[in-house]
Amino acid sequence: MIGQDDQRSYYRMMVNADCRLVVEHPVTPEEFTATCRDLSTTGMAVETEQPIDIGRTVSVNIASASEQIPPLQARGKVLRSTKESSDVYLIGIEIFDLK
């Protein structure tokens, strides 16, 4: 729930879903497997084993467990990349395009 100290305008749903994350590069895109921790209308947080530079454009694909619900395909910009432990980074992504 959004508290008084939270600056977000939208609720975040806890997701914990596997996803495919592609960091867009002019020459060769980098592809990672990641875990989407949470998701809102305008952003998401994903866990990766590698840091991703702030400002990078990324594509995220989360498969659906049901044929009746389409997979989530989004593009966004990395706003935050913090080290959580020796092999886990939390990446904050602002979504600017949903497909």
C-alpha positions as CSV (number, residue, x, y, z in Angstrom):
1,M,0.0,0.0,0.0
2,I,1.2,3.5,-0.7
3,G,2.2,5.2,2.5
4,Q,2.7,8.9,3.3
5,D,6.5,8.6,2.8
6,D,6.1,6.9,-0.6
7,Q,6.4,9.2,-3.6
8,R,4.9,6.7,-6.1
9,S,1.6,7.5,-7.8
10,Y,0.8,3.9,-8.6
11,Y,0.7,0.7,-6.5
12,R,3.4,-1.9,-7.0
13,M,2.4,-5.6,-7.3
14,M,4.8,-8.1,-6.0
15,V,5.5,-10.5,-8.9
16,N,8.6,-12.7,-8.4
17,A,8.5,-13.9,-12.1
18,D,11.3,-15.1,-14.4
19,C,11.9,-12.7,-17.3
20,R,14.2,-12.1,-20.2
21,L,16.0,-8.8,-20.1
22,V,17.8,-7.3,-23.2
23,V,20.1,-4.4,-22.8
24,E,20.0,-2.4,-26.0
25,H,23.5,-1.6,-27.5
26,P,24.2,-0.2,-31.0
27,V,26.4,-3.2,-32.0
28,T,25.4,-6.2,-30.0
29,P,22.5,-6.3,-27.5
30,E,23.2,-8.2,-24.2
31,E,20.6,-10.7,-23.0
32,F,20.1,-11.7,-19.4
33,T,17.8,-13.9,-17.4
34,A,16.4,-12.0,-14.5
35,T,13.6,-12.1,-11.9
36,C,10.9,-9.4,-11.9
37,R,10.4,-8.6,-8.2
38,D,7.6,-6.0,-8.6
39,L,5.7,-4.2,-11.2
40,S,3.5,-1.1,-11.5
41,T,1.9,0.9,-14.3
42,T,5.1,3.0,-14.8
43,G,8.0,0.8,-13.6
44,M,9.4,-2.5,-12.4
45,A,12.3,-3.8,-10.3
46,V,14.3,-6.8,-11.5
47,E,17.1,-8.9,-10.0
48,T,20.1,-9.7,-12.2
49,E,23.5,-11.3,-11.6
50,Q,25.2,-8.3,-13.4
51,P,24.9,-4.6,-13.0
52,I,23.3,-2.5,-15.8
53,D,24.4,1.0,-16.4
54,I,21.9,3.8,-15.4
55,G,20.4,5.4,-18.5
56,R,20.5,2.2,-20.6
57,T,17.4,1.3,-22.6
58,V,16.2,-2.3,-21.9
59,S,13.5,-4.6,-23.2
60,V,11.8,-7.0,-20.8
61,N,9.7,-10.0,-21.6
62,I,7.7,-11.9,-18.9
63,A,6.0,-15.1,-20.2
64,S,2.4,-15.8,-19.2
65,A,1.4,-18.9,-17.4
66,S,-2.0,-18.8,-19.1
67,E,-2.9,-18.8,-22.8
68,Q,-5.7,-16.4,-21.9
69,I,-3.3,-13.7,-20.7
70,P,-0.7,-12.4,-23.1
71,P,3.0,-12.1,-22.1
72,L,4.2,-8.7,-20.8
73,Q,6.6,-7.0,-23.3
74,A,7.9,-3.6,-22.2
75,R,10.7,-1.2,-23.0
76,G,12.2,1.1,-20.4
77,K,15.1,3.0,-19.0
78,V,17.3,1.9,-16.2
79,L,16.9,4.5,-13.3
80,R,18.6,2.5,-10.6
81,S,21.2,-0.3,-10.3
82,T,22.2,-1.3,-6.8
83,K,24.2,-4.2,-5.5
84,E,22.2,-6.3,-3.0
85,S,24.7,-9.0,-2.4
86,S,27.8,-10.5,-4.0
87,D,25.9,-11.8,-7.0
88,V,22.5,-10.0,-7.0
89,Y,21.8,-6.5,-8.4
90,L,18.5,-4.8,-8.1
91,I,17.6,-2.8,-11.3
92,G,14.9,-0.2,-11.2
93,I,13.3,0.4,-14.7
94,E,11.0,3.1,-15.8
95,I,8.6,1.7,-18.4
96,F,8.0,4.0,-21.4
97,D,6.5,1.5,-23.9
98,L,4.2,-1.5,-23.4
99,K,3.5,-3.9,-26.2
